[in-house]
Amino acid sequence: MKKRYKLLILLGLTLVISPVFAQNKIVKGTITDGDGEPLIGVNIIVKGTTLGTISDVEGNYTLSLPENLTLVTYSYIGFEVQEIDVTNRSVVDVQLLDEASTLSEVVVVGYTERDRRKLTSSVATVNSEKIERVPMATFDNILQGASPGVLVQSGNGQPGTAAKITIRGPKSFSFNETGGALYMLDGNQITAGDFAAINPNDIASVSILKDAAATSIYGSRGASGVVVITTKSGTKGATKIDYHAFFGVSPRPDYNDGLRPLTSAQLIDLQHEIGIGPTVGLPQEQLDELRSVNTNWLDATTRDATIQSHEINLSGGSETTTFYISAGYFSQEGTSLRSRLDRYSLRTKVNYTQGNFSIGSNLYLAHTDAEDSEGEGNRNPSNPFYTSIRNAPYNRIIDPVTGEYALPLSPGENQNIVERIATNDEDRTINQVVAGLNARYKMPFLEGLSAATQWGMSLSQRDNVDYLDPNSVSGQTVQGGQGSLFQSFTRRVRFTGTNSIHYDFTVGDDHAFNIGAYQEFIYFNGKSTNLEVFGLGKVETIAGGAQGTDDNGFIPSFGGGTSESALSSYFGTLDYSYIEKYLLSAGIRRDGSANFGKNNRFATFYSVGLGWIITEEAFLSSSSFVDYLKFRASYGTVGNDQTSLTDSRSTFDLTSYNGQNAIFEGIANPDLKWETTTKINLGVDATVLNNRLNINLDVYNEETTDLLLDVPLSLTTGFDEQRQNIGSLRNRGIELNLTTRNIDRNDFKWTTGFNIARNKTTVLELSNGEPIAVQGGDILLEEDKEFGLLHFVRRAGVNPANGLTLWYDLDGNLTEVFNEANAVDIAPSIPKYHGGVTNTFTYKDFQLRATFNFAQGHSIYNDATRSLYNPTKVSRGSVSTNALRFWRQPGDITDLPDPQKIGTYSNDSGSIEDASYVRLRNVLLSYDLPFPMIEKLKIAGLRIYAQGQNIHTWTAFTGLDPENSDTDYDADYPSLSTYTLGLDVKF
Amino acid sequence: MLSLSLILMLSCDGQLDIVPQDVLATEIAITSLDDLETALLGAYATLRRNGLYERAFVMTPDALADNLRIGDSNGGTLRIQANWDYTSGSDSDIGTWEDAYVLIFRANTVISNADRFEDGSKKNRIVGQALALRALGHFDLLRYYAPDYNRNSTEPGVPVVTFFEIGKPSRNTVSEVYDQIFSDLSASAVALGDVDAEIESPAQMDLRAVNALQARVSLYAEEWQDAIDFASSVISASSLANAADYANMWSDDFAADELLFTVVFASRDEGQIGSRLYDDDVPTQITASLPLSSDMALLYDQVNDVRYSSFVLDNRALGNTDAFILFKYSGRNGERGLHNAKVLRTSEMYLIRAEAYTNLPGQDIAAMADLNALRASRISGYVNENLTGTALVEAIALERRKELVAEGHRWFDLRRTGGDVVRGGECAASALTTNCNLFVGDVKFTYPIPLDEVLANPNIEQNTGY
């Protein structure tokens, strides 16, 4: 180890300054590095003051400080800062840790933990600091831009909605809403929705496992990547109490230019020009009155929403027992009237260790009570975001004469969405329990041998109530015409049991082994029951429903179902390192899934990872440029069994005819088997320039074969598709992660995190080589072609001579005939590049952090805006200001056709918009109260902060939100922008 | 605890034998003739689909032709069809191709599983109906997708499917499809002649309904004598509703003997065949996506014709834009548009027989007698007429239009008899209809086969012009 002879001048300076102050107390000690060598010139400062000293050539120091101040910080370049409470101590020896060891953080890689330096796999982690204080009901959104290759798309402002998380591109042909990743919470499998609903302050870390070496341990479930969440535990020592709170507001959204509606006068003129619509033929007097109404329906259905959160946690422990308890309350309104979410959560975690035996238990309870904005994401009048751009501005909300909700001018086509929101409800209540018990026993007869068992249950119970008031307009159109109440109960429970044996040993000094053998069983059961009653009076529950007779139409309806699946597995892992320089890890897992036919249930997955820490080699160990350098390579297979029991088992379904039970046969494929992804990953981790720059670079190639694909059948079979193992696709990409410490001074620090990923998905093989249309025909899959290209007929414009739309045929000739057979690939629907940049500035006790994230090179079919161009909808209501561009007379050069000629308006490329965006995702400004003030308040710490989430988006997309995971856009609930003020108190 | 958990997990692989719970495993689904009967009802349930008797064989043929028109409030319903703008694309799909083959698949499930049971009158009752449904499915496919209806036509019809296999069949000729239909119907008639119990008519097809279907298919195939014979057998076994019962028959209040086969829609969830024809959400403002064309409405004797008073609403008096509205399916029990679909009625048998007679030499008197009989039951104070030749043929066609409006006939009758679609001034005046005339020979008379089929099955030949 090198001796350090720096900053001797400072030594002298400090010695001069220090006698100036009155001294009440002396603290002495020696400062060493990790190897016990003395450190010279370490900065020793009394926190919250300018008092201080530095260590001498022997590493010794003597500090004088006022009696009432007890916190001292020790800092030295290249080493971690330490803060020590010197109350009642006169000798304080300090060992500073090399900052490179921050890199060798412990990473949770699924069933075990690993030193990051020893990983051979590709794992991204997000630590608790980034997760805490998220001003959202769904904290999964914070992963946006946090890690390369992890694409997070929320695109929905409904509080509590889970985001879609895609890790290294799509692994199947289906556009799965949740992206298909596996979520593990302290060893228990949970759903994407459960993941989103976790109290963010309870989380210690989130690891995202990407390559085969990391994911193959999850065998059949790891193909789309694994998100491993570890919750906080208590630590030994005095009990700590933390309180976190924040308050904030989300401003209401506004129309983009593409959606801005016509004024009443413009719309009335247009209806008269075209000759259809409810205003045609009305007397002039009434028209004049309607012209002046101009209801802004988006304003009428949205609000400035509020948010607040309170959370308190206790943690601590003795030598044998540690505990962590937290309780939280979170409340968020959506900007759409009526949408809101309230969540109460409780978490406890207890660990007990006595000798060779340890046992732990954790429990998470949450109660969520929420109301939804109706019809989210649908092009349906019940969706306020759709109706607000569809409702005619000449319709009123309140009738000025009666004071009651007004009926639209043409009730069959428009509805008073404000009346609908005010009179009808969509409530959901969710109760969640995640409980786990784990135990480990270290065998006394053989050093390094231990046995462990882990049992868990995750239970969620959901209760939905949709209520249509009998006096509301919509309540009078249901059967019987007197309101309805729909109630559904869903219960899902998943048990996971894992038994394992571990053996850690070394051979000689140089060979270190970790071996694990596991057995696991997972069982899932879901049940749902629903009931709809009619003929309601004043009682708004099931009991309020009327008895049905043949005449009154109040006959209740019911439904429900059950689903079950099971997985039985055996697996093993081996980690080996030679002189901590050459690393090998291997895993093998045999899974059996109930979802497949008897002959195809079992499959074996495996992986091998290699690592080489080059900086441990003699030729690099003395380099002053490279601090740490590692090459990684991994290869392996992972599976997917995401299909249902009935896909492989031939069954009859139930229906009825003429009041009698009836059955009909479904289609199955008894030969169905595992989908398998083979992953290759090459990676480099490097730290250079005296730990100022950290680089992680990964390239990968992942090939998925035997894809579970719904293959279109000739309809003459009586079925439109059958699930088959046909087809393969490839994801190939590169991911770069950079962390830099740009400025690192005592009182001012600037760090930057940057990541970017490029993924390309290619369809390699399809059933019989024939193209397959997916996503309602928006996308045509073809062999050897990029996946996810929007496939539409090209719009060429409008014929100035006659106002008819012109399209291109396949040969590029202009035609006035729309034919879907002329569709071609237009643009990708999946981002080419995505990533994020986070800059953190720390000045004294202030911190400013700003995160941008971006996705580039993809397009969305904007179905909502498209419907506004549709001249045939003029009669319904508000077409957008685009209508002013309709072709009117020969010679007009415009892009929208003659509204008089229907059939010239179709689903074509004209509605495809570039959805690339850059979003200022998060800005956080925080201030830690300095020590003297904290002491006066008799607390251990206080931080206050202001935060903005989703502050601004730069995009050319004209819908309300470009961050949409669908290939087409139907007036979705836009992501909320939220501004909060908060405080964290430590006692 | 560790050893306990090991014991608990020793035999987990066996736990993978999960039996799905909400469905019946195939091995246990059909073990008796009673089970086979529930499978038959499963085939009947298919008839409620959009591409069959919820829409495509109720109002679509009338919107394609000249009985219904696109109302000003129409938000898109059947607009592509009414303007003959259809292509093979999904926007144009009427669902018949898919739904009729689901019907055929489910009928085949019954027929192929029947082999496991002993022959007898109970099996006859079940299999006889399944054969009739399979014939109905093939026939309804021909009606839309075959370029012509000639009995011996070698033009492409539709694939004949008599058992389940995952295949890519090509189209059988029209003549081959007729062979299968007639063969199934005669086998059905034989089986239904020897049954153990009465079939619940008109919700299910009994022998009378099968004969009525044979009469209809024979008319399309221009097998005139067969059409006469089958129609006669039905007429002799049923009756026409009298004027008093006629209106009740449309509100489903009265189980008229005239109803030979209806598809039961028990609740709104199962479908509302009439919701696009009559909308009284706002009682003062009755509208329809597809109002009755004025030309059509004015064909009736407004004073004496029970049909006019039973289902034509003169909306002009209320000052609404849709001049005439058809309320044949205004709804029962306060449920708008909820009705059973009337598939076969006795009055159609009179019209079939009359039309068939006119195609046989020297039978005009018999034809006129049938026409007079039908008119007498619909028009009060009707005085028998005595027409012959072309005048008689035209009178029968007109009566057919008036009697069977919105029951899924007009488009096929025009195709069958080689008539042009010529719509009146209302069509030209509407901004929502750009095409108002379709002349014989136009490719649009034959509906395109859906693109999904063409993509999944390269052996399917698309109809000319698409």
HADDOCK unambig.tbl for C-alpha pairs under 7 A between the chains (distance, minus, plus):
assign (segid A and resid 276 and name CA) (segid B and resid 72 and name CA) 6.65 0.50 0.50
assign (segid A and resid 453 and name CA) (segid B and resid 2 and name CA) 6.42 0.50 0.50
assign (segid A and resid 479 and name CA) (segid B and resid 335 and name CA) 5.93 0.50 0.50
assign (segid A and resid 480 and name CA) (segid B and resid 334 and name CA) 6.47 0.50 0.50
assign (segid A and resid 480 and name CA) (segid B and resid 335 and name CA) 6.77 0.50 0.50
assign (segid A and resid 521 and name CA) (segid B and resid 12 and name CA) 6.71 0.50 0.50
assign (segid A and resid 551 and name CA) (segid B and resid 333 and name CA) 5.12 0.50 0.50
assign (segid A and resid 552 and name CA) (segid B and resid 333 and name CA) 6.24 0.50 0.50
assign (segid A and resid 553 and name CA) (segid B and resid 333 and name CA) 6.28 0.50 0.50
assign (segid A and resid 561 and name CA) (segid B and resid 22 and name CA) 5.92 0.50 0.50
assign (segid A and resid 562 and name CA) (segid B and resid 21 and name CA) 6.44 0.50 0.50
assign (segid A and resid 562 and name CA) (segid B and resid 22 and name CA) 6.23 0.50 0.50
assign (segid A and resid 566 and name CA) (segid B and resid 16 and name CA) 5.76 0.50 0.50
assign (segid A and resid 567 and name CA) (segid B and resid 16 and name CA) 6.93 0.50 0.50
assign (segid A and resid 568 and name CA) (segid B and resid 12 and name CA) 6.08 0.50 0.50
assign (segid A and resid 568 and name CA) (segid B and resid 13 and name CA) 5.82 0.50 0.50
assign (segid A and resid 593 and name CA) (segid B and resid 16 and name CA) 6.61 0.50 0.50
assign (segid A and resid 594 and name CA) (segid B and resid 16 and name CA) 4.57 0.50 0.50
assign (segid A and resid 594 and name CA) (segid B and resid 17 and name CA) 6.38 0.50 0.50
assign (segid A and resid 594 and name CA) (segid B and resid 18 and name CA) 6.55 0.50 0.50
assign (segid A and resid 645 and name CA) (segid B and resid 20 and name CA) 6.60 0.50 0.50
assign (segid A and resid 646 and name CA) (segid B and resid 20 and name CA) 6.85 0.50 0.50
assign (segid A and resid 650 and name CA) (segid B and resid 25 and name CA) 6.22 0.50 0.50
assign (segid A and resid 650 and name CA) (segid B and resid 26 and name CA) 5.67 0.50 0.50
assign (segid A and resid 651 and name CA) (segid B and resid 23 and name CA) 6.07 0.50 0.50
assign (segid A and resid 651 and name CA) (segid B and resid 24 and name CA) 5.27 0.50 0.50
assign (segid A and resid 651 and name CA) (segid B and resid 25 and name CA) 4.42 0.50 0.50
assign (segid A and resid 651 and name CA) (segid B and resid 26 and name CA) 4.82 0.50 0.50
assign (segid A and resid 652 and name CA) (segid B and resid 23 and name CA) 5.62 0.50 0.50
assign (segid A and resid 652 and name CA) (segid B and resid 24 and name CA) 4.90 0.50 0.50
assign (segid A and resid 652 and name CA) (segid B and resid 25 and name CA) 6.32 0.50 0.50
assign (segid A and resid 652 and name CA) (segid B and resid 26 and name CA) 6.17 0.50 0.50
assign (segid A and resid 652 and name CA) (segid B and resid 29 and name CA) 6.58 0.50 0.50
assign (segid A and resid 653 and name CA) (segid B and resid 23 and name CA) 5.07 0.50 0.50
assign (segid A and resid 653 and name CA) (segid B and resid 24 and name CA) 6.55 0.50 0.50
assign (segid A and resid 654 and name CA) (segid B and resid 23 and name CA) 6.81 0.50 0.50
assign (segid A and resid 655 and name CA) (segid B and resid 42 and name CA) 6.75 0.50 0.50
assign (segid A and resid 656 and name CA) (segid B and resid 42 and name CA) 6.88 0.50 0.50
assign (segid A and resid 656 and name CA) (segid B and resid 45 and name CA) 6.75 0.50 0.50
assign (segid A and resid 657 and name CA) (segid B and resid 41 and name CA) 5.83 0.50 0.50
assign (segid A and resid 657 and name CA) (segid B and resid 42 and name CA) 6.97 0.50 0.50
assign (segid A and resid 657 and name CA) (segid B and resid 44 and name CA) 6.75 0.50 0.50
assign (segid A and resid 657 and name CA) (segid B and resid 45 and name CA) 5.31 0.50 0.50
assign (segid A and resid 658 and name CA) (segid B and resid 264 and name CA) 5.76 0.50 0.50
assign (segid A and resid 658 and name CA) (segid B and resid 266 and name CA) 6.44 0.50 0.50
assign (segid A and resid 661 and name CA) (segid B and resid 38 and name CA) 6.30 0.50 0.50
assign (segid A and resid 662 and name CA) (segid B and resid 38 and name CA) 4.40 0.50 0.50
assign (segid A and resid 662 and name CA) (segid B and resid 39 and name CA) 5.83 0.50 0.50
assign (segid A and resid 662 and name CA) (segid B and resid 41 and name CA) 5.08 0.50 0.50
assign (segid A and resid 662 and name CA) (segid B and resid 42 and name CA) 4.68 0.50 0.50
assign (segid A and resid 663 and name CA) (segid B and resid 38 and name CA) 5.64 0.50 0.50
assign (segid A and resid 663 and name CA) (segid B and resid 39 and name CA) 4.87 0.50 0.50
assign (segid A and resid 663 and name CA) (segid B and resid 42 and name CA) 4.86 0.50 0.50
assign (segid A and resid 664 and name CA) (segid B and resid 39 and name CA) 5.73 0.50 0.50
assign (segid A and resid 664 and name CA) (segid B and resid 42 and name CA) 5.21 0.50 0.50
assign (segid A and resid 664 and name CA) (segid B and resid 106 and name CA) 6.56 0.50 0.50
assign (segid A and resid 712 and name CA) (segid B and resid 456 and name CA) 5.76 0.50 0.50
assign (segid A and resid 713 and name CA) (segid B and resid 456 and name CA) 5.62 0.50 0.50
assign (segid A and resid 714 and name CA) (segid B and resid 168 and name CA) 6.00 0.50 0.50
assign (segid A and resid 714 and name CA) (segid B and resid 453 and name CA) 5.45 0.50 0.50
assign (segid A and resid 714 and name CA) (segid B and resid 456 and name CA) 5.34 0.50 0.50
assign (segid A and resid 714 and name CA) (segid B and resid 457 and name CA) 5.37 0.50 0.50
assign (segid A and resid 715 and name CA) (segid B and resid 98 and name CA) 5.48 0.50 0.50
assign (segid A and resid 715 and name CA) (segid B and resid 101 and name CA) 6.73 0.50 0.50
assign (segid A and resid 715 and name CA) (segid B and resid 453 and name CA) 5.99 0.50 0.50
assign (segid A and resid 716 and name CA) (segid B and resid 101 and name CA) 5.27 0.50 0.50
assign (segid A and resid 717 and name CA) (segid B and resid 101 and name CA) 6.74 0.50 0.50
assign (segid A and resid 717 and name CA) (segid B and resid 105 and name CA) 6.77 0.50 0.50
assign (segid A and resid 717 and name CA) (segid B and resid 164 and name CA) 6.41 0.50 0.50
assign (segid A and resid 717 and name CA) (segid B and resid 165 and name CA) 6.55 0.50 0.50
assign (segid A and resid 717 and name CA) (segid B and resid 166 and name CA) 6.13 0.50 0.50
assign (segid A and resid 718 and name CA) (segid B and resid 98 and name CA) 6.89 0.50 0.50
assign (segid A and resid 718 and name CA) (segid B and resid 101 and name CA) 4.87 0.50 0.50
assign (segid A and resid 718 and name CA) (segid B and resid 102 and name CA) 4.07 0.50 0.50
assign (segid A and resid 718 and name CA) (segid B and resid 105 and name CA) 5.26 0.50 0.50
assign (segid A and resid 719 and name CA) (segid B and resid 102 and name CA) 6.88 0.50 0.50
assign (segid A and resid 819 and name CA) (segid B and resid 87 and name CA) 6.75 0.50 0.50
assign (segid A and resid 820 and name CA) (segid B and resid 89 and name CA) 5.87 0.50 0.50
assign (segid A and resid 900 and name CA) (segid B and resid 431 and name CA) 6.00 0.50 0.50
assign (segid A and resid 901 and name CA) (segid B and resid 434 and name CA) 6.76 0.50 0.50
assign (segid A and resid 902 and name CA) (segid B and resid 432 and name CA) 6.67 0.50 0.50
assign (segid A and resid 903 and name CA) (segid B and resid 85 and name CA) 6.92 0.50 0.50
